[in-house]
Amino acid sequence: MPHLLPLLGAALLAAGGRHMPRVVAESTACAVAAGTAALAVVLLAHSSPPPTEWAGGWEPVDGHSVGIALTGDGPGLGMAALVSVLTLAALAYSWRSFDEPPPGHAGAFPALVLVFQAGMCGFSIAGDLFNAFVWFELMSVAAYALTGHRVEEARAVQGALTFAVVNSLGAYALLMGIALLYARTGELGLAEIGHALDAHGPPDATVLAAFVLVLTGLLVKAAAVPFQFWLPDAHAVAPTPVCMLLSGVMVELGVFGVWRVYDTVFSGPGGLPAADAERVLSVLGALTAVIGAVMCWHQRHIKRLLAYSTIAHTGLFLLGIGTLAPGGDDGIALYVVGHAGVKAALFACAGILLDRYGSVDEHVLHGRARPLRSVAVMFVVGALGLAGLPPFGTALGKSAAEEAVGGPLTVLYVLASAVTAAAVLRVAARVFLGLGPTPRDAGGQGAADPDETTGSGEQPETTRRLGRVPDTMTVVPALLLAGALAAGAVPGFGDAVARAMGEATTAGLVHTSVHWTPVGVGLGLLSTVLAAVLAAVAVARPGRLVAPGWATVLRRLQSGHVGDYVAWLLVGATVMGVLALPAVLPG
């Protein structure tokens, strides 16, 4: 199974990395990540019917089990393959984006990355809820360490601590939800819990509480509103390869977990009625898309801008799976594949700016990156991918999801995609082309508004600023963008995704295909044109960047105080409970 290779590779690097040259340690890590990706793809090609492996031979007896179930269905193996490909990309990018590690520590960073990969792969294929939680925690612990990798910087430690506290509380909520489900059903397997809940009849307060607690833990990892505060703070301090993984796959795994748990555990007559689940996911998805897009537009710190873009697209993912329809599921699966490549590539480009110029502040970098023509092209191509320009995989997935959600929510898809892409295009125009008037604080260290977080205080990930950008740092984002484009352009890929999704459904849904439609192409072109217009207005009229009063309030909620974030976590859990409450009310 795909989770074992990264664990073995991490153990090898932890034990022998101190005796290895850097090139050997990092080559070993890349080989392990590539081998895991290949294994996942091979298993995916032979996953019909989906195999289930019981670790240690602890198979069910009389329909009951306490064993560790690993399920090799299409969605799980597909996510494991995507995780492994992004891990390989992050490791290859890090070859030249970090200085030589201290003697005796050559294997430390790649070993941590492989542990992170193992946790994500294990979570993808977990067939029982408790061990999904175990893998969830393994990936979280590795992510905390990777976020605070530059321990000599106080900001990195603070960001990692905030990440750890908020995500740990989410994990506790998930664990309490698992305890309630086990108390009710005596089962831990996902399918077994679902069958046992159905046998108990209609849902009650215990089932509702379990649903809210489990989804709280998963939505914290997905950085959905109002659980999103940790993500921009973590991205601001995490090394670039780590940002590629956080936004490229880890956040998407939270959405994957929501889909998996509802479809397998709560979709039957003993779980949450479809109308109530749709209401929860639609409301949270819409709030996440709107707030993420607004906050993205009003950032000048490029890594934070990209983090809020991830939050906005998380909202679109939740809206798609909230339809509880095969078209929505299939579209979001393809959307996630395309988004992973695009977002990881954009973070890689932001890392190049940081290491070359010592800043990720849009104002400070105004016109300074003109020599980086290839990076400019990739930045613009990434923005077009976010906008949903055909034939990107993001466009094809967005098209299928828009068709599934229908009505006003289609407008939200177009607007959120356009605004986030426009923010990236605005950065490209100002930083790489020097368009628009020079900002008044372009050479300063602060912002006119004390609540605005700039990128001028960032430190390069190399001791000396790069005089020449290494080829590995440009080839990796170029390949990622090519992959995102191929996801929508290669004939039959959308159908393959739909077939893989159809292997896992337990709600009687029939998955057919994901294909281009005239309406989908038109909406993709519309969001792209709208993004270009918004970016042009922002560059020509910088005053448009001044946040209105209500946007300033939203920005100030990102206080940096972990206590505030914990309070919002409680608010989010309460809101979910209120939204789902009709499921257990009489009549």
N, C-alpha and C positions, 0 to 999 in steps of 0.2 A: 504494500500500500504506500501511497506517496508521502505519508508523514514520517516513515522510518528513515529514508535516505538522509533528509536534512538533520535528523537527530544524530545519526551515526557520523555524518560529516562534522557537525558541531562538536561532538565528543572527540573526534580525531584532532580537530584544530585546537580545542581547549587543552588536550593532553600534550600534543606535539608542536603546537604553533610557536611556542617560545624558542624552539630549535630550528624553525624554518625561516628562510628568507621571505621577505614580503611577497615576492612574485610567486613563490610556491604556495604560500597560504591562500592568496587570493585566487590563484589558478585552481586550487583544489575546491574552494568554495564555489567558483563559477561552474566547475565540472559537476559538482553535486546538484546545484540548482538546475543545470541543463538536463542532467540525468533524471531528476524528479519530474521535470516538465515532459520529457519523452515518455517516462513511465505512465504518467497520467493520461497522455494522449493515446498510448497503446491500450490502456485499460478502457478508456472511453470508447475506442473503436470496437471493443469486444464486451460492452456492458449491457447487451440485450440477451436475456433478461438481466436486470441489475443484480450483481452478486452481493451477498451480505456475508461478512466474515465475523465470526465470534472469537474474539481474542482469547487465547488459552483454551479453546474448545468448550467454553461455558455456554452451551446452546440452551434454548428454552426447553423447559420440561412442563408438559401439560399446558402450554401456552403462556407460561410465566418464566421470567428470566431475571438474573441479576448480573449477567455478563456484559462485556463491552462490545457493542455492535458497531461495525464499520460498514457503511453502505456505499457501494460503488455505482451509484446511478449517474445519469447524465449531468444534472446540475452540480452535484458534488464534485465529480471528477473534472468537470469543466472549470469550476472555480479553482480547484487545485492546480490545474494546468495554467490558468491565468495568473494565479499567485506565483507560481514557479517562474513563469516567463518574466514577470515584473521583478522578481527577486534577482534573476540573472541580469536584467538590465541595470538594476540598482548597484549590484556588485561590480559590473563592468564599468559603470560610470565612476564608482568610487576609487578606481585604480589610480587616477591622477587628480581627483578632487580633494584628496587628503594628503598631507605631508607624510613622510615616512614615519611609521609609529615608533615609539621608543623600543630599544632592544629588549627582546623577550616578550613583546606584545603584538607580534605581527598577526597572530591568529585571532585576537580578541574581537575586533569589529566584525570580520566575516563570520565568526562563530555565533555571535549574537544575532546577526542577520539570518543565519540558518535556523537558529532556534525560533526566531520570529516566523520564518517560513513554515517550520514544522507545526507551530501552533495554528497558523491559518489553514494549512492543509488538513490537519486533524479536525478542526472545526468544520471544514467543508464536507467531510465524509462521515462525521459522527452520526450514528444511528440511534443513540440514546441521549437523553437530555442532560443527565449528570455529566457524562464525559464530554459533551459539547461544552459544558461549563468549564471543565478542566482544561480543555484546549483553549477556550476563551481566555482563561486566566494565564495560561502559558504565553499566548501571544501578547497579552497585556503587559506582563512583567518584562518580556523582552523589549516591547515598545517603550516602556518607561525608561529602561536603561539606554536605549538607542536615542531617545529624545534628549536625554541629559548627557549624551556622550562627551560633550565638551565641558567636563565638570569644573574646569578652571574658570568658567564664566558663571556668575551668579544668576544671570537671566536664564541660562540653560537649565540650571538646577531648579529654579522656581517654576519654569514651564513644565518640566518633567514631574515636579511634585504636584502641580495642579492637575496634570494629566492623570497621575496615579490616584489622587484622592477621588476625583469625580468618577473615573472609570471603576475604581474599587467599590464605590457605593453602588454603582450600577450593577456590578457583579454580585454584591450582597442582595440586591433586589431580585436578580435572576435566581440566586440560590434559594431565597425564601419562596419564590414562586414554584421552584422545583419541589421543595419540601411540601408545599400544599398539594401539589399534584400527586406526589407519592403517597401522602396521607390519604388522599381520596381514592386512588386507584391501586396502590401497591405495586406500581410499575414505573420503570424509568425509560424503557424504549419508547421512541417517539410514536411509532405506529401502535404499540401496545397501550400507551396512555390514551390515545385517541379512541381506540376500541372500548377501553374500560369506561371512559367518560360517556360514550354513547350508550353503554349498557346501563349507566346510572340514571339516564333520562335527561330532562331539561336542565340547563345550567342554573346554578344557585350562586349565592354570595361567595362561596369558596372558590368556585370556578372563575368568577369575575375577578376576584383578588389575585388568583394565580395568573390570569391573562394579563392584568395590569402590571404585575411585578416582573413577569418574564419579558414583556415587551419593553418595560422601562430599561432593563439591563441591555437589551439588544439595541434600542434606539439611542442610548447613550453612546454606544460604540459607533452607531451610524451618524452621530452628530446631528440628529434631528432637533428642531426647535421644540421646547426650550432647553434641550440638553447639549447644545452645540458649543457652549462657551470655551470648553477646553481646546477645541480643534485649532482656532486661529492662534491661540497662545502657544500651543505645541509647535505649529508650523513655523512660527516666528523664530524659534530657537533650535529646532531640530536640524541636523545635517541634511543637505539636499537629497542624498540617496534615501534617507529615512522618510522625508516628505513625499518622495515618489511612491513609497509603499503605503504610507498613511492614507493619502488621498486616492492613490491608484487602486488599492484593493482592500485595505482594512476597513474603511468606512463602508464600502460596498458589501463586505461580509456581514455587517450589522443588518443591512437591508435584506440580504440573503437569509439571514437567520429569522427575521420577521416572517418572510414568505414561507420558509420551511416549517416553522413552528405552527403558524396558523393553518397551513394546508394539511399538515399531518396530525396535529393535536386538536385544534379547536374548530375545524371546519364541519364536523359532524353535528348531529342533533343534540349531543351532550356538551358541545362547546358553545362558542359565541355565534349567534345568528349572523348571517351574511350582511344584513342591513346595518347591524351595529358595528361589525368589523369594518365595513366600508366607510361608515361615518368617522370612526376613529382615525383610520389611515388617511382619508381624504382631508379631514380638517388639519391634522398635523402635517400632512404633505403640502397642502396649500400654504400654511403659515411658514413652513421651512423654505419653500421656493421663493416666496415674496420677501421674507426677511433676509434670506441669503443673498438674493439679487440686489436688494437695496444696499445692504452693507458692502457687497462687492463693489458696487458703483462708487461708493464714497471712500474707498481706500486709496492710499498712495504707497503704502508698504506692499511691494509686489507679492511677497509670499503670503501675506494676510489676504490680499485681494484674491489670490488663487484658492486659498482655503475657504473663503466665503463663497466662491464659485462652486466649490465642491459641496458646500452646504445647500446651495440653491438646487443643484442637480440631485442631491439626495431627496429633496422634496419632490422632484419630478419622478424619481424612482418609486417613492412611496405612493404617489398618486396612481402610477401605473399598476402596481401590485394591488392597490386598494380597489381596483375594479373587480377583483376576484374572477377574472375572465382569462381564458387562455391567450387571447390577443395581447392583453396587457402584460402578462407574465413573459411571453415570448419576446415582445418588444423591449421590455426592460432588460431581459437577459442580454440581448444584443447591444442595447444602449450601454450597459455596464462594460462590455468588452471594448467598445469604441472609446468610451470615456476614460477607461484605464490608460489606454495608450496616449490619448491626447493630454490628459492631466499630468501624467508622469513626464511627458516630453516638455510641457510648459515649466514644470518645476526644475527640470534639468537645465532649461534655458535661463531660468532665474538664478540657478546656482552658478552658471557661467558669468552672469553679470556681477554677482557677489564676489567671486574669486578674481575677476578681472579689474573691477573698479571699486571694490570695498564697500558697496552700498546696494540696497534694493529699494531705495527711495526714488519714486518716479520723478520728483522735482529735482533732486540732486543729480540724477542721471540724464537730465534733459539734454539731448543731442550728443552725449558723450560716447554712445555705443555705435556711432556711424560706421566705424571700421568692421564691426561684426555683421557682415552682410548675410552670411549663411544662418546665423542665429536669428537675425531679423526675419528672414524668410520662414524659418521654423516657427517663430512666435506668431506670425500672421497666419500660417497654416493651422496652427493649434487653435487660434481664435476662431477660424472658420469652422473647424471641427466642433468646437463648443456651440457655435451658432446652429449647427445642424445642416451644413451645406452638403447636398448630395455630391458624390456618392459615399461620404464617410459612413462608417458603421453607426456613429452617433445619430446621423440623419435617418438611416433606415430604422433603427430601433425607436427613435423618437416618433417617426411616422406611424409605426404600428401602435405605439402607446397612445398617440393622439387619437387614432381611430377608435381605440378601446374606451378612452375616457369620454370623448365626445363633448359637445356643448361648450359651456364657458371655460371648462378646464383646458380645452385646446388652446384658447387664447392665453391662458397662463403658461402653457408650454412654450408658445411662441415668444411671449414677453420675457420670461425668465431666461430662455436661451439667448435672446437678443441682447439683453442687458449685460449678462455676464460676458458674452463675447465682445460686446462694445467696450467694456472696461479693459479687456486684454488688448483690443485693437488700439484703444486710446494710449495705452502704455507703449505699444509698438511705435505708434506715430511720434510720440514725444521723445522716447528714449533713443530709438534707432534712427529716426529721421530728423529729429530736432524741430518738428513742426509746432506751430503755435508760439505765443510769446513766452519768453523766459520767465519762469516763476520767480517771484521776489525773494524766496528763501532757497533758491537753487544751490547756493553755496554754503548754506547754513547748516546747523546741527539740530535745529528744532523746527517746529511748525507754528504757524500763526495761532492756531487753536490748540491750547494745551491738552485737549482731549484727543487730538489726532495723533495716532501712532505712526511715526515715520519709519523709514528703513535706513536712516543715515547712521544709526548707532550699531548696525550689524558689523560683525567681524568676519573677514574671509576665512574659509576653511583651510587655507594654506597660509603658512607663515609669511610668505611674500606674495604680493599680487601677481597673477599670471601675466607674463609678457606676451605669451602666445597660448592660445587655447589648445590643449591636447586633442588629438583626433578622437580619442575614446569619448570625450565629453560632448562631441558634436555628432559622432556616428550613432550613439545610443538614442538620443531624441529623434534623429532622422528615421531610424528603423522603427521606433515606436509609432511615429506618425504614419509611416508606410503601413504598419499593421492595422492601425485604426482605419485607414482608408480602405485597405483590402477587406476588412470585415463587412463593409457595405458594397464593395465593388465586385468581389469574387462571386460568380453565380453559384447558387446553391448553399452558400454559407448560412444565410438566414433560415433556410429550410432545415439544415442540420441542427441549428440551435433549437428550433421548434421541436424537432424529433427528440433531442436530448431532454428538453423540458418535459415532454410528454411521458418520459419514463418514470417520473417521480410523482405525478399528480395522484392524489387520493380522493379528489372531490368529483370524480366522474367527468372531468373536462376533457375535451378532445382538442389537441393541439394540431394545427394544420401546417401553416407556413408563414414566413415573414417575407414579404415581397414589396417592391416599389409600386406605388399607386400615383396617379396624377395629382390627387389631393395632397398626398404626403410630400411629393417633390415640390409642389407649389408652396406648402407651408414651410418647408426647409429653405427655399429661396426667399420667402418673405422674411423669416427670422434673420437670415443673413443680410439682406438689404437693410432691414431695420437696424441691425447692429452697426453696419457701416455708416448709416445716417447719424445714429446717436454718437458714435465715435468722432465723426467729423464735426458735429456741433460742439462736443466737449473740447476738442482741440482748438477750434476757432474761437469759442467763447468759454474760456476757463472759469468764468464766474458761475457757469452751470454746475461746477463741481462743489460749490458751497452747499453743504447739507441743509435742508429745511429743518424747522424745529423738531418735527416728529422723528426725522432721521437722526438728529443729534441725540435725542433721547435713547434711541436704539443703540447708538454707538457708545453711549455712556454706560449702558448695561454691561458692556464688555469691560468690567472694572479691573480685572486682574486679581480680585480677591476671591479666594476659593470658597469662603463662606457664602458669598453671593451666589456662586454657581451651585452650591449644595442646596440653597433655598430654592433656586429655579428647578432643580431636579425634583424636589418635593412638589412644587407647583405642577410640573409636567405630569407626574404620576397621578396627582389629584384630577387634573383635567381629563386624562385618559379614563379614569374611573367614572367621571361624570358623563363623558361621551358614551361609554359602554353600559351605563346603568340601566337603560331601558331593557336590556337583555334579561334582567332578573326581576323586573317589576311585574306585579300581577296584571294579567289582562293584556 
